[in-house]
């Protein structure tokens, strides 16, 4: 398991991308397809510090989205993500510790699966949302600092 990235909620995605790239020198990871996403749709942009390799995920949720709720200043930290070797195994271990995954708001059940990865969310003792994810067994992915 390793700490993969921090995700923060942003109110204006282009403004935030400009800020973190121009002020702090972070670089976008992947394509610029996010620029084509309408402001009425949720969107995610991953940024990377070229010196340290640390990553920051910018999450935009429009009004009406399950996560597009009003928040007060200081609530911008969306989640902290940990990549795990096996999500099912990790969830079983956490269950033994009394930690249950949350039901995901826009998916059935506590885990979402795509062809690339599986993801689940738990809360730390203070309520901070923690994302746990692994690569899908059908598409194994080794650590690549240019990807999640």
N, C-alpha and C positions, 0 to 999 in steps of 0.2 A: 504494500500500500504506500502511496505517496501523495502529498499535497499537490494538487494539480493547478488550481487557479482560484481566484476570488471573483465572484460575480456581483456587480453592483447594478441597481436600477437607475436608469437615467430618464430624464424628462424629454430630452431632445437629442436623439441619437447622432445626427450629423455634428451638432455643436460639441457633444462630448467626444466624438472621434477626433475632431479638430483639436480640441483642448489637449487630450492625452498624447496625440501624435506631435503636435507643434510645441507644446510646453515641456513635455517630458521625454520626447523622442521615441515613444513606443511605435511599433510598426504593426500594421494589420496583418493577420495570419490568414492566408487563403485569398480568395477572390474578392472583388469589390461588388459582388452581387447584392449585398445589403443595400447599396445605393438605389437599386431598382424596386425595393420593397416599399409599398405605399405606407404613409404615416398612420394609416388606419389598421395596420397589421403588426403583430409582434415581431421583433427582430433582435438578433444577437450578433455582436461583433467581438471577435477575439483579438486582443492586442498582446504584443510580446515586447519585453525589454530586450533589445539586441545585446546588451552587455551581460545581464544576469540570467536571461532566459525566463524570468518570472512572467506570468501571464495574468491579464486582467480581462474579464468578460464583461462587456457592456450589454445590459438587458433593457430593451424598451418594450413596454406593454401599453397599448392604447386603452383609452376609456372603453369599458365594456368587456375587456378581457378578464378572465378570473384573477389574474395577478395585477391588472391595471387599476388598482384601488388607490384612493388618495392616501398619502402618507406625509408625515411631518419630517422636517429636516432632521437628519441623523438616522433615518430608517432606510437609507439608500443601499446599505449592504444587503444584497439579495440572498446570497448563499456562499458557502465555502465548499469546494468540490474536492473529493478524495477519489482517486482512481484505485480500485481494489482488484485483486487477482481474480476473484470469483464472487459475484454479487450474491448469489444464492447462499453460498457458504458464509459470507460476511453477515447477511441478514439472519441466518440461523444462529450465529455466534452472538449477535446483538440481542436477539430474542431471549437467549439464555441469560443475558444481563438485564432483562426487563425493558429493552429499548425496542419499540415497535415502529415500523415504517408508517409514514402518513399515507392516507388515501390521496392520490394525486387528483387535483381539482378537475382536470380535463381529460382524464383517462380512467378506465375501469381498474380498480385495484391499486395495490401499493407499488407496482413496478411497471415501467414502460419499457418496451423492447422495440428496437429498430434493427435493420440489417447490420448496422455498425456497432451498436452498443445496447446495454441494458442499464436502466437508471432507477434509483429509488431515493427517497428523502427521509431523513430522520431529524430530530431536534436535539441540540445539545442541552445541558441542564438549565441554561438561561433562555432557551427558546430559539436560538439561532438555527436557521435551516441549514442542514448539511446534505449535500448531494453525494451519493455513492454511485459509482458507475464502473462497469467493466466492458471489455470488448466482447461482442457476441461470439460464442463458440464457433459459429459458421464463418466469422471474419476476424480471426485473431489479429491484434494490433500490438506491436511492441512499443516501448517508449519512443516517442519521436518528439523532440522539443518544439517542433513546428506545428504539432497537432495537439488536440486536447489530450 
